[in-house]
Amino acid sequence: MWCVAELNDAYIAKMEDVLETYEKPYDPQEPVVCLDEKPVTLHADVRPASRAQPGREARRDSEYERCGTANVFCAVEPKAGRHFTFPTPNRSAFEFARVACTWRCSTRRQTPSISSWITSTSTAASR
């Protein structure tokens, strides 16, 4: 969980800028997209689960084998009512740029502001 250190004038001004962005009317040429990430741990069962039987529910052992980590990016376009999830092996700048590029290609849009941002980010991440 995160916390805000101090609610000073600069922080409040930046927060108001973000809220103004969310209040804008929907424009397919300039969509508002929220992108977040979550690291996840990958688990494998050590013992097979037992099936449900009459009078007894299915059982699954709580012991697991750790199989590494991964990352999940989630892009939400709230005014269009759409969301996308992108599993990636890690949360590097390259993966972030790839997710942004994949989102843009999957929506088949040519948004000028994100196009120029993706180009500069992808170039910097590949160095």
Buried (B, 14 or more C-beta within 10 A) or exposed (E): EEEEEEEEEEEEEEEEEEEEEEEEEEEEEEBBBEBEBEEEEEEEEEEEEEEEEEEEEEEEEEEBEEEEEBBBBBBBBEBEEBEBEBEBEEBEEBBBBBBBBBBBEEBEBEBEEBEEBBEEBBEEBEE
